[in-house]
Amino acid sequence: MQITLDIPHEIARNLESRKSDLPQILALGLREITANPSTGFSGLTEVLEFLAKLPSPQEILALRLSPMVQAEIESLLDKNRTQGLDESDRCLWQHYEFIEHLVRLAKAQALLKLKLF
């Protein structure tokens, strides 16, 4: 399917070098916009809301995934083992990898702060 869009010049410049990634960019954007907590895709929102509260280093180190997000990750792992992931699943997996990266950074900083005291 071909779609024609009018977008701001700045976005067009940013997308110029990522033309081949446009389907994935759109899929991730649509998923984020339509994120529904019951699908487990709200993991990033949960982490960002938690970090926005400026938790103590101890609270950051105690941070764990919600059962809903953990179940979604386990479902993706199981699906990958049994039948493989489709493009949508791979996009979701990349989303969870990004969340994990943010949490690891936060926990590393929390450990550094605790060692300084």
C-alpha beads as a LAMMPS data file, in Angstrom:
LAMMPS data file: protein, C-alpha beads

117 atoms
116 bonds

1 atom types
1 bond types

-500.0 500.0 xlo xhi
-500.0 500.0 ylo yhi
-500.0 500.0 zlo zhi

Masses

1 110.0

Atoms # bond

1 1 1 0.000 0.000 0.000
2 1 1 1.288 3.433 -0.801
3 1 1 0.535 6.399 1.442
4 1 1 1.352 10.051 0.829
5 1 1 1.844 12.306 3.843
6 1 1 2.627 15.946 4.444
7 1 1 5.066 16.166 7.333
8 1 1 7.181 18.959 8.806
9 1 1 10.566 19.493 7.131
10 1 1 12.494 18.613 10.294
11 1 1 10.827 15.206 10.517
12 1 1 11.388 14.647 6.802
13 1 1 15.108 15.358 7.232
14 1 1 15.306 12.910 10.127
15 1 1 13.520 10.226 8.140
16 1 1 15.547 10.682 4.965
17 1 1 18.310 8.343 6.102
18 1 1 15.802 5.876 7.602
19 1 1 13.571 5.252 4.582
20 1 1 13.962 1.495 4.843
21 1 1 12.890 1.648 8.509
22 1 1 9.638 3.532 7.871
23 1 1 7.331 0.498 8.184
24 1 1 8.884 -0.374 11.554
25 1 1 8.817 3.261 12.696
26 1 1 5.129 3.500 11.839
27 1 1 4.340 0.158 13.494
28 1 1 6.082 1.196 16.718
29 1 1 4.446 4.618 16.654
30 1 1 0.988 3.152 16.150
31 1 1 1.542 0.625 18.896
32 1 1 2.713 3.350 21.272
33 1 1 -0.231 5.618 20.464
34 1 1 -2.730 2.820 20.941
35 1 1 -0.932 1.325 23.940
36 1 1 -3.376 -0.347 26.216
37 1 1 -2.299 -1.358 29.706
38 1 1 -4.101 -4.681 29.268
39 1 1 -1.730 -5.595 26.416
40 1 1 1.386 -5.179 28.538
41 1 1 2.835 -2.574 26.160
42 1 1 2.634 0.044 28.865
43 1 1 5.951 -1.107 30.332
44 1 1 7.760 2.030 29.252
45 1 1 5.071 4.240 30.752
46 1 1 5.338 2.375 34.051
47 1 1 9.118 2.787 34.183
48 1 1 9.067 6.445 33.176
49 1 1 6.338 7.285 35.699
50 1 1 8.331 5.520 38.394
51 1 1 11.554 7.371 37.532
52 1 1 9.702 10.700 37.259
53 1 1 8.918 10.409 40.981
54 1 1 12.692 10.676 41.639
55 1 1 12.887 7.494 43.713
56 1 1 15.720 6.801 46.134
57 1 1 18.600 4.563 45.005
58 1 1 17.151 1.764 47.143
59 1 1 13.763 2.094 45.441
60 1 1 15.407 1.986 42.016
61 1 1 17.336 -1.161 42.916
62 1 1 14.085 -2.771 44.095
63 1 1 12.312 -1.950 40.814
64 1 1 10.730 -5.010 39.182
65 1 1 8.487 -5.465 36.175
66 1 1 4.781 -5.542 36.760
67 1 1 3.288 -9.035 36.488
68 1 1 1.462 -7.935 33.333
69 1 1 4.660 -6.826 31.564
70 1 1 6.545 -9.890 32.789
71 1 1 3.797 -12.138 31.379
72 1 1 4.001 -10.380 27.990
73 1 1 7.776 -10.870 27.883
74 1 1 7.448 -14.533 28.825
75 1 1 4.805 -14.966 26.119
76 1 1 7.143 -13.443 23.523
77 1 1 10.012 -15.684 24.657
78 1 1 7.784 -18.752 24.424
79 1 1 6.502 -17.725 20.993
80 1 1 10.065 -17.168 19.800
81 1 1 11.048 -20.669 20.952
82 1 1 8.038 -22.408 19.421
83 1 1 7.147 -20.588 16.199
84 1 1 9.300 -17.501 15.864
85 1 1 8.396 -13.835 16.051
86 1 1 6.656 -11.882 13.312
87 1 1 7.535 -8.247 12.547
88 1 1 5.069 -6.905 15.094
89 1 1 6.454 -9.197 17.796
90 1 1 10.026 -8.176 16.954
91 1 1 9.047 -4.519 17.315
92 1 1 7.511 -5.250 20.702
93 1 1 10.624 -7.182 21.736
94 1 1 12.808 -4.209 20.761
95 1 1 10.556 -2.011 22.890
96 1 1 11.128 -4.251 25.901
97 1 1 14.877 -4.323 25.240
98 1 1 14.850 -0.507 25.359
99 1 1 12.963 -0.562 28.670
100 1 1 15.481 -3.040 30.063
101 1 1 18.325 -0.766 28.948
102 1 1 16.769 2.223 30.755
103 1 1 16.255 0.226 33.929
104 1 1 19.838 -1.076 33.863
105 1 1 21.149 2.479 33.479
106 1 1 19.014 3.660 36.390
107 1 1 20.144 0.761 38.579
108 1 1 23.812 1.334 37.709
109 1 1 23.469 4.988 38.704
110 1 1 21.678 3.993 41.905
111 1 1 24.529 1.637 42.829
112 1 1 27.065 4.395 42.197
113 1 1 25.128 6.778 44.437
114 1 1 24.971 4.207 47.232
115 1 1 28.723 3.585 47.021
116 1 1 29.432 7.304 47.297
117 1 1 27.601 7.602 50.612

Bonds

1 1 1 2
2 1 2 3
3 1 3 4
4 1 4 5
5 1 5 6
6 1 6 7
7 1 7 8
8 1 8 9
9 1 9 10
10 1 10 11
11 1 11 12
12 1 12 13
13 1 13 14
14 1 14 15
15 1 15 16
16 1 16 17
17 1 17 18
18 1 18 19
19 1 19 20
20 1 20 21
21 1 21 22
22 1 22 23
23 1 23 24
24 1 24 25
25 1 25 26
26 1 26 27
27 1 27 28
28 1 28 29
29 1 29 30
30 1 30 31
31 1 31 32
32 1 32 33
33 1 33 34
34 1 34 35
35 1 35 36
36 1 36 37
37 1 37 38
38 1 38 39
39 1 39 40
40 1 40 41
41 1 41 42
42 1 42 43
43 1 43 44
44 1 44 45
45 1 45 46
46 1 46 47
47 1 47 48
48 1 48 49
49 1 49 50
50 1 50 51
51 1 51 52
52 1 52 53
53 1 53 54
54 1 54 55
55 1 55 56
56 1 56 57
57 1 57 58
58 1 58 59
59 1 59 60
60 1 60 61
61 1 61 62
62 1 62 63
63 1 63 64
64 1 64 65
65 1 65 66
66 1 66 67
67 1 67 68
68 1 68 69
69 1 69 70
70 1 70 71
71 1 71 72
72 1 72 73
73 1 73 74
74 1 74 75
75 1 75 76
76 1 76 77
77 1 77 78
78 1 78 79
79 1 79 80
80 1 80 81
81 1 81 82
82 1 82 83
83 1 83 84
84 1 84 85
85 1 85 86
86 1 86 87
87 1 87 88
88 1 88 89
89 1 89 90
90 1 90 91
91 1 91 92
92 1 92 93
93 1 93 94
94 1 94 95
95 1 95 96
96 1 96 97
97 1 97 98
98 1 98 99
99 1 99 100
100 1 100 101
101 1 101 102
102 1 102 103
103 1 103 104
104 1 104 105
105 1 105 106
106 1 106 107
107 1 107 108
108 1 108 109
109 1 109 110
110 1 110 111
111 1 111 112
112 1 112 113
113 1 113 114
114 1 114 115
115 1 115 116
116 1 116 117
